[in-house]
């Protein structure tokens, strides 16, 4: 197969870090891009899941609760270890 050159824009820091990692794997950036493109064609789409990093409702609620604790730490009970906490929550079993 004949090869052609293609120009792509990558921010400098991403390129630098990627080249270091790829070098450790014995690859160069061109080879890695070719692997990605061939895998994309084989799978008929992007070869990994692309999602937004949006917390679900439970995670969002936990994040809000942790903000409240950090803003007013003296309002909340502290424990020295997990056993003490579990005993307080469950009572002596």
C-alpha positions as CSV (number, residue, x, y, z in Angstrom):
1,X,0.0,0.0,0.0
2,X,1.3,3.4,-0.8
3,X,1.5,6.0,2.0
4,X,0.7,9.7,2.0
5,X,1.6,12.4,4.5
6,X,-1.2,14.1,6.4
7,X,-1.0,17.1,8.7
8,X,-2.9,17.1,11.9
9,X,-3.0,19.7,14.7
10,X,-2.2,18.5,18.2
11,X,-1.4,20.7,21.2
12,X,2.3,20.6,22.0
13,X,2.0,19.1,25.5
14,X,-0.3,16.3,24.4
15,X,2.0,15.4,21.6
16,X,5.1,15.4,23.8
17,X,3.4,13.2,26.4
18,X,2.1,10.9,23.8
19,X,5.4,10.5,22.1
20,X,7.1,9.6,25.4
21,X,4.5,7.0,26.2
22,X,4.5,5.6,22.7
23,X,8.3,5.4,22.7
24,X,8.1,3.3,25.9
25,X,5.8,1.0,23.9
26,X,8.2,0.9,21.0
27,X,5.9,2.9,18.7
28,X,6.0,6.3,17.1
29,X,3.1,8.8,16.7
30,X,2.6,7.9,13.0
31,X,2.3,4.2,13.8
32,X,-0.1,4.9,16.7
33,X,-2.4,7.0,14.5
34,X,-2.3,4.3,11.8
35,X,-3.3,1.7,14.4
36,X,-6.1,3.9,15.6
37,X,-7.4,4.4,12.1
38,X,-7.2,0.7,11.1
39,X,-9.0,-0.2,14.3
40,X,-11.7,2.4,13.6
41,X,-12.3,0.9,10.2
42,X,-12.3,-2.6,11.5
43,X,-14.9,-1.8,14.2
44,X,-16.9,0.6,12.0
45,X,-16.6,3.5,14.4
46,X,-14.4,5.0,17.1
47,X,-12.7,2.1,18.9
48,X,-13.5,3.3,22.4
49,X,-16.5,4.8,24.2
50,X,-16.7,8.5,24.1
51,X,-18.8,9.9,27.0
52,X,-19.2,13.2,28.8
53,X,-17.7,13.1,32.3
54,X,-21.0,14.1,34.0
55,X,-21.6,12.8,37.5
56,X,-24.8,10.9,38.1
57,X,-27.3,12.0,40.7
58,X,-25.8,10.0,43.5
59,X,-22.3,11.2,42.8
60,X,-23.5,14.8,42.5
61,X,-25.3,14.5,45.9
62,X,-22.1,13.2,47.5
63,X,-20.1,16.0,46.0
64,X,-22.5,18.6,47.4
65,X,-22.4,16.9,50.8
66,X,-18.6,16.9,50.9
67,X,-18.6,20.7,50.0
68,X,-20.9,21.3,53.0
69,X,-18.6,19.3,55.3
70,X,-15.5,21.1,54.1
71,X,-17.2,24.5,54.6
72,X,-18.3,23.7,58.2
73,X,-16.2,20.7,59.5
74,X,-16.9,21.3,63.2
75,X,-20.6,20.6,62.6
76,X,-19.9,17.0,61.7
77,X,-18.9,14.0,63.9
78,X,-15.4,12.6,63.4
79,X,-14.2,9.1,63.9
80,X,-10.8,7.7,64.6
81,X,-11.4,4.5,62.6
82,X,-14.0,2.7,60.6
83,X,-14.9,0.3,63.5
84,X,-15.9,3.3,65.7
85,X,-18.0,4.7,62.9
86,X,-19.8,1.4,62.2
87,X,-20.5,0.9,65.8
88,X,-22.0,4.4,66.0
89,X,-24.1,3.8,62.9
90,X,-25.2,0.2,63.6
91,X,-25.0,0.0,67.4
92,X,-23.2,-2.8,69.1
93,X,-24.0,-6.1,67.3
